[in-house]
Amino acid sequence: MRAEPGRHGSEFRRRRKLSDIQKALNRDPPDVATLRRMAISEGGLLTDEIRCQVWPRLLNVNMEELPPPPGPELRVDNKDYQQVLLDVRRSLRRFPPGMPLTEREDLQEQLIDIILQVLDHNRQLHYYQGYHDIVVTFLLVVGGPLATALVDKLSTHHLRDFMDPTMDNTKHILNYLMPIIELVNPRLHEFMQRAEVGTIFALSWLITWFGHVLSDFRHVVRLYDFFLACHPLMPIYFAAVIVLHREEEVIDCECDMASVHHLLSKIPQDLPYELLISRAGDLFVQFPPSELSREAALQHQAERTAASTFKDFELASTQQHPDTVLRQRFRRDLVLPEHGAKSVLTKPRTNRLVKLAVMGLTVALGAAALAVVKSALEWAPKFELQIFP
């Protein structure tokens, strides 16, 4: 019996991708740029076995130096223990259906320990509800010891702004959502403005990397492949493309806050994820974070968020935590004169369009992946290199 042409082509692409990933892993040092491209492109990293090898490379985690298991003293008089315990007990649906009770309970205990261990190791971080939705994904994919190391690195980089004492930086990142929608679809943006829906509907999407709102674990890990390989603000671009994808549903809704919020807060489970990932990558290239702030004052604030240290994470993540960089930059900015609050959106985009033309960017995920990997570093705010040891 002959295989269907489409199925045969899909299997060929899968085998070729597996081969490309293995070659990138076998290089000395591993070819992280290729691994990022593989994580972004269609299908992501394909299997959890591959994720166990690639996710540490994307986060620059040494798998030979994993943290030791914590002792029972970790939970004694821990200020976060009771809240973490409550959240983990409510996380039943995040575990595979049909998992034996004893296995699930063991994983929940591990989940508690990972969270408390990371917080104990990074006293400047503050636990937030929803954090456990991210940690459980790593636990289920890579297991306890490696999950602890990955979450530790992630918490001091990609998730850093969510773990401040206040939600100021989280709210600021949410403020990127509406400018993206306005640039792509002014009609939809105007409707949402009239409805006064705001952006709070996307809060749980952002702070859990969609882990809390998607029921199919395959979709969750596919998004994690994408987000781990990209700029820390990529989840807000993905949130924007979900809203843009649902344009007609939104426009057909009653134009009031309650109706639009109710509609948008419920994510359909049958979204075309690969198409949306491609669109998010395209939008990041077209409208990089530096172009999204309405005023220079907002952009100045954006530069203080940990998300802006992505380039530094690439250059020196083994040497210095981004919050240290932020403190140094904040001190330096105090002696600089304030700049005028001129909208960066008024700048001509000729150079960007030329770049896009040269890149030949299309909705084909291979091209989008290459462009996003390059642009994530090209457009990231730059720091003076002498601040690194």
C-alpha positions as CSV (number, residue, x, y, z in Angstrom):
1,M,0.0,0.0,0.0
2,R,1.4,3.3,-1.1
3,A,1.7,6.2,1.4
4,E,-0.2,9.3,0.8
5,P,2.1,12.0,-0.7
6,G,1.3,14.6,2.0
7,R,2.0,12.1,4.7
8,H,5.2,10.9,3.1
9,G,6.4,14.5,2.8
10,S,5.6,15.3,6.4
11,E,7.5,12.2,7.6
12,F,10.5,13.2,5.5
13,R,10.5,16.7,7.0
14,R,10.3,15.2,10.5
15,R,13.3,12.9,9.9
16,R,15.3,15.8,8.4
17,K,14.5,18.0,11.4
18,L,15.5,15.3,13.8
19,S,18.8,14.9,12.0
20,D,19.4,18.7,12.0
21,I,18.7,18.9,15.7
22,Q,21.1,16.1,16.5
23,K,23.8,17.6,14.3
24,A,23.4,21.0,16.1
25,L,23.6,19.2,19.5
26,N,26.7,17.2,18.5
27,R,28.7,20.3,17.5
28,D,31.3,21.6,20.0
29,P,30.0,23.9,21.2
30,P,26.4,23.1,20.3
31,D,24.9,25.2,17.5
32,V,22.4,27.2,19.6
33,A,21.2,29.4,16.7
34,T,20.1,26.3,14.8
35,L,18.5,24.9,17.9
36,R,16.5,28.1,18.3
37,R,15.4,27.9,14.7
38,M,14.3,24.3,15.1
39,A,12.3,25.2,18.2
40,I,10.5,28.0,16.4
41,S,9.9,26.3,13.1
42,E,6.9,24.1,12.3
43,G,6.3,21.4,14.9
44,G,8.8,22.8,17.4
45,L,11.1,20.3,19.0
46,L,8.9,17.3,18.2
47,T,9.4,15.2,21.4
48,D,10.0,15.6,25.1
49,E,13.2,13.5,24.8
50,I,14.5,16.2,22.5
51,R,13.3,19.0,24.7
52,C,15.3,17.5,27.6
53,Q,18.4,18.1,25.5
54,V,17.5,21.3,23.8
55,W,15.8,23.4,26.5
56,P,18.9,23.5,28.6
57,R,20.9,24.8,25.6
58,L,18.4,27.5,24.9
59,L,18.6,28.7,28.5
60,N,22.4,28.1,28.8
61,V,22.0,25.6,31.7
62,N,24.8,23.2,32.5
63,M,23.2,19.7,32.8
64,E,26.3,18.5,34.6
65,E,25.8,20.9,37.5
66,L,22.2,20.3,38.6
67,P,21.1,21.5,42.1
68,P,20.9,18.8,44.8
69,P,17.5,17.7,46.1
70,P,16.3,20.0,48.9
71,G,16.0,18.9,52.5
72,P,12.8,19.0,54.7
73,E,14.0,22.3,56.2
74,L,13.1,24.1,53.0
75,R,9.4,24.1,54.0
76,V,10.0,25.1,57.6
77,D,8.8,28.7,58.3
78,N,8.8,29.4,54.6
79,K,6.7,32.5,53.9
80,D,5.5,31.2,50.5
81,Y,4.8,27.6,51.5
82,Q,1.1,27.9,52.3
83,Q,0.2,29.8,49.1
84,V,2.3,27.4,46.9
85,L,0.6,24.4,48.6
86,L,-2.8,25.8,47.8
87,D,-2.0,26.5,44.2
88,V,-0.4,23.1,43.7
89,R,-3.4,21.3,45.2
90,R,-5.6,23.1,42.6
91,S,-3.4,22.1,39.7
92,L,-5.0,18.7,39.2
93,R,-6.0,19.4,35.5
94,R,-2.3,20.2,34.7
95,F,-1.4,16.5,35.1
96,P,-2.1,13.9,32.4
97,P,-5.6,12.4,32.6
98,G,-5.5,8.9,34.0
99,M,-2.3,9.4,35.9
100,P,-2.3,7.2,39.0
101,L,-3.0,9.1,42.2
102,T,0.2,8.2,43.9
103,E,2.3,9.3,40.9
104,R,0.4,12.6,40.7
105,E,0.8,13.2,44.5
106,D,4.6,12.6,44.2
107,L,4.9,15.1,41.3
108,Q,2.9,17.7,43.3
109,E,5.4,17.3,46.1
110,Q,8.2,17.7,43.7
111,L,6.5,20.8,42.2
112,I,6.3,22.4,45.7
113,D,10.0,21.8,46.3
114,I,11.1,23.1,42.9
115,I,9.2,26.4,43.5
116,L,10.4,26.9,47.0
117,Q,14.0,25.9,46.0
118,V,14.1,28.5,43.3
119,L,12.7,31.2,45.5
120,D,15.1,30.3,48.3
121,H,18.0,30.6,45.8
122,N,16.8,33.9,44.5
123,R,15.6,35.9,47.5
124,Q,14.9,39.0,45.3
125,L,12.1,37.1,43.5
126,H,8.5,37.1,44.6
127,Y,6.1,34.2,44.1
128,Y,2.9,34.9,42.1
129,Q,-0.2,32.8,41.5
130,G,0.2,31.2,38.1
131,Y,4.0,30.6,38.5
132,H,3.2,27.0,39.3
133,D,1.6,26.6,35.9
134,I,4.9,27.3,34.3
135,V,6.9,25.1,36.7
136,V,4.7,22.1,36.3
137,T,5.3,22.1,32.5
138,F,9.0,21.9,33.0
139,L,8.6,19.2,35.7
140,L,6.4,17.0,33.4
141,V,8.8,17.4,30.5
142,V,12.3,17.1,32.0
143,G,11.9,15.8,35.5
144,G,12.7,17.4,38.9
145,P,16.5,18.2,39.1
146,L,16.7,19.6,35.5
147,A,13.4,21.4,35.9
148,T,14.8,23.2,39.0
149,A,17.8,24.4,37.1
150,L,15.8,25.5,34.0
151,V,13.1,27.3,36.1
152,D,15.8,29.0,38.2
153,K,17.4,30.5,35.0
154,L,14.0,31.3,33.5
155,S,12.9,33.1,36.6
156,T,15.8,35.4,36.6
157,H,15.4,36.2,32.9
158,H,12.2,35.7,30.9
159,L,9.9,35.7,34.0
160,R,11.9,38.2,36.0
161,D,9.4,41.1,35.5
162,F,6.5,39.0,36.8
163,M,8.3,38.3,40.0
164,D,8.8,41.9,41.3
165,P,7.1,42.9,44.6
166,T,4.5,44.9,42.5
167,M,2.8,44.3,39.2
168,D,4.1,47.5,37.6
169,N,6.4,45.8,35.1
170,T,3.8,43.1,34.3
171,K,1.2,45.8,33.6
172,H,3.8,47.6,31.4
173,I,4.4,44.5,29.3
174,L,0.6,44.1,28.9
175,N,0.6,47.6,27.5
176,Y,2.4,46.3,24.4
177,L,-0.7,44.4,23.4
178,M,-3.0,47.2,22.2
179,P,-0.3,49.0,20.1
180,I,0.3,45.7,18.2
181,I,-3.4,45.3,17.5
182,E,-3.7,49.0,16.5
183,L,-0.9,48.7,14.0
184,V,-2.3,45.6,12.4
185,N,-6.0,46.1,12.6
186,P,-7.1,49.7,13.5
187,R,-10.8,48.7,13.1
188,L,-10.5,46.0,15.8
189,H,-8.5,48.3,18.0
190,E,-11.1,51.0,17.8
191,F,-13.8,48.6,18.7
192,M,-11.9,47.3,21.8
193,Q,-11.2,50.9,22.8
194,R,-14.9,51.7,22.7
195,A,-15.7,48.6,24.7
196,E,-13.1,49.7,27.3
197,V,-12.0,46.1,27.7
198,G,-8.4,46.9,28.6
199,T,-5.8,44.1,28.6
200,I,-6.5,42.2,31.9
201,F,-8.1,39.4,29.9
202,A,-4.6,38.5,28.7
203,L,-2.9,38.5,32.2
204,S,-3.2,34.8,32.8
205,W,-2.0,34.1,29.3
206,L,1.1,36.1,29.8
207,I,2.2,35.1,33.3
208,T,1.6,31.4,32.7
209,W,2.8,31.3,29.1
210,F,-0.7,30.1,28.3
211,G,-0.2,27.0,30.5
212,H,-3.2,27.8,32.6
213,V,-5.6,28.3,29.8
214,L,-4.8,25.5,27.3
215,S,-6.0,22.1,28.0
216,D,-3.9,20.1,25.6
217,F,-0.4,19.6,26.9
218,R,0.9,19.2,23.3
219,H,0.0,22.8,22.5
220,V,1.5,24.1,25.8
221,V,4.9,22.5,25.2
222,R,4.8,23.6,21.5
223,L,4.4,27.2,22.7
224,Y,7.2,26.7,25.3
225,D,9.6,25.7,22.5
226,F,8.7,28.9,20.7
227,F,9.0,31.2,23.7
228,L,12.2,29.7,25.0
229,A,13.9,30.3,21.7
230,C,12.7,33.9,21.3
231,H,12.8,37.3,22.9
232,P,11.1,37.4,26.3
233,L,8.3,39.6,25.0
234,M,7.2,37.1,22.4
235,P,4.3,35.8,24.6
236,I,2.6,39.3,24.2
237,Y,3.0,39.1,20.5
238,F,1.3,35.7,20.5
239,A,-1.5,37.1,22.7
240,A,-2.0,39.8,20.1
241,V,-2.3,37.3,17.2
242,I,-4.9,35.3,19.1
243,V,-7.0,38.5,19.5
244,L,-6.4,39.4,15.8
245,H,-7.3,35.9,14.7
246,R,-10.7,36.3,16.5
247,E,-11.5,39.6,14.9
248,E,-14.9,38.7,13.6
249,E,-16.0,37.1,16.9
250,V,-15.0,40.2,18.7
251,I,-16.6,42.7,16.3
252,D,-19.9,40.6,16.4
253,C,-19.9,40.9,20.2
254,E,-21.8,43.5,22.2
255,C,-19.5,46.5,22.4
256,D,-19.2,46.6,26.2
257,M,-16.4,45.7,28.6
258,A,-18.2,42.7,30.2
259,S,-19.1,41.0,26.8
260,V,-15.7,41.5,25.1
261,H,-13.8,40.5,28.2
262,H,-15.9,37.3,28.6
263,L,-15.3,36.4,25.0
264,L,-11.6,37.0,24.9
265,S,-10.8,35.4,28.3
266,K,-12.0,32.1,26.9
267,I,-9.3,30.8,24.5
268,P,-10.6,28.3,21.8
269,Q,-8.8,25.0,22.1
270,D,-8.7,24.4,18.4
271,L,-6.6,27.4,17.4
272,P,-4.2,27.0,14.3
273,Y,-1.2,27.2,16.5
274,E,1.5,26.9,13.8
275,L,-0.1,29.7,11.8
276,L,-0.4,31.9,14.9
277,I,3.3,31.2,15.8
278,S,4.3,32.2,12.3
279,R,2.2,35.4,12.5
280,A,3.7,36.3,15.9
281,G,7.2,35.9,14.5
282,D,6.3,38.1,11.5
283,L,4.8,40.8,13.8
284,F,7.9,40.8,16.0
285,V,10.1,41.5,12.9
286,Q,7.7,44.1,11.6
287,F,7.0,45.8,14.9
288,P,9.9,45.2,17.3
289,P,9.5,46.1,21.0
290,S,11.5,49.3,20.5
291,E,8.8,50.6,18.2
292,L,5.7,49.8,20.3
293,S,6.0,52.3,23.1
294,R,3.8,55.4,22.5
295,E,6.2,57.9,24.1
296,A,9.8,58.0,24.9
297,A,8.9,58.0,28.6
298,L,7.2,54.6,28.2
299,Q,10.2,53.3,26.2
300,H,12.5,54.6,29.0
301,Q,10.4,52.5,31.4
302,A,10.5,49.5,29.1
303,E,14.3,49.6,29.2
304,R,14.2,49.0,32.9
305,T,12.3,45.7,32.6
306,A,14.2,42.5,32.6
307,A,12.7,41.6,29.2
308,S,15.0,44.3,27.8
309,T,18.1,42.4,28.9
310,F,17.6,39.5,26.4
311,K,20.7,40.5,24.4
312,D,22.8,40.6,27.6
313,F,21.4,37.2,28.6
314,E,22.8,35.9,25.2
315,L,26.1,37.5,25.8
316,A,26.7,37.0,29.5
317,S,24.0,35.0,31.2
318,T,26.6,32.8,33.0
319,Q,28.3,35.9,34.5
320,Q,25.6,38.3,35.7
321,H,21.9,38.3,36.5
322,P,19.8,40.8,34.6
323,D,18.5,42.4,37.7
324,T,22.1,43.4,38.5
325,V,22.3,44.9,35.0
326,L,19.0,46.7,35.6
327,R,20.3,48.2,38.9
328,Q,23.5,49.4,37.1
329,R,21.5,50.9,34.3
330,F,19.0,52.5,36.6
331,R,21.9,54.2,38.5
332,R,23.4,55.4,35.2
333,D,20.1,56.7,33.9
334,L,19.6,58.9,37.0
335,V,22.5,61.1,35.8
336,L,21.2,61.4,32.2
337,P,18.9,64.2,31.1
338,E,15.4,63.3,30.4
339,H,14.5,63.0,26.7
340,G,11.4,64.5,25.1
341,A,8.3,62.4,25.0
342,K,8.1,62.1,21.2
343,S,6.2,59.1,19.8
344,V,8.5,56.5,18.3
345,L,5.7,55.4,16.1
346,T,6.1,58.5,14.0
347,K,9.6,57.3,12.8
348,P,9.7,56.3,9.1
349,R,9.9,52.5,8.6
350,T,11.7,52.4,5.3
351,N,14.7,50.6,6.8
352,R,12.5,47.9,8.4
353,L,10.7,47.3,5.1
354,V,14.0,47.0,3.3
355,K,15.2,44.5,5.9
356,L,12.0,42.5,5.5
357,A,12.4,42.5,1.7
358,V,16.0,41.4,2.0
359,M,15.1,38.6,4.5
360,G,12.3,37.5,2.1
361,L,10.1,36.9,5.1
362,T,7.0,34.9,4.4
363,V,4.5,33.0,6.5
364,A,6.7,29.9,5.8
365,L,7.9,29.0,9.3
366,G,11.5,28.3,8.2
367,A,12.0,31.8,7.0
368,A,10.1,33.3,10.0
369,A,12.2,31.3,12.4
370,L,15.4,32.6,10.9
371,A,14.2,36.2,10.9
372,V,13.1,36.0,14.5
373,V,16.3,34.4,15.8
374,K,18.3,37.2,14.1
375,S,15.9,40.0,15.0
376,A,15.6,39.0,18.7
377,L,19.2,40.0,19.1
378,E,19.4,42.8,16.4
379,W,16.6,44.8,17.9
380,A,17.1,44.1,21.6
381,P,18.1,47.2,23.5
382,K,21.9,47.4,23.7
383,F,24.0,47.9,26.8
384,E,27.6,49.0,27.0
385,L,29.7,45.8,27.1
386,Q,32.0,47.1,29.8
387,I,29.3,46.6,32.4
388,F,30.1,42.9,32.2
389,P,33.1,41.4,34.0
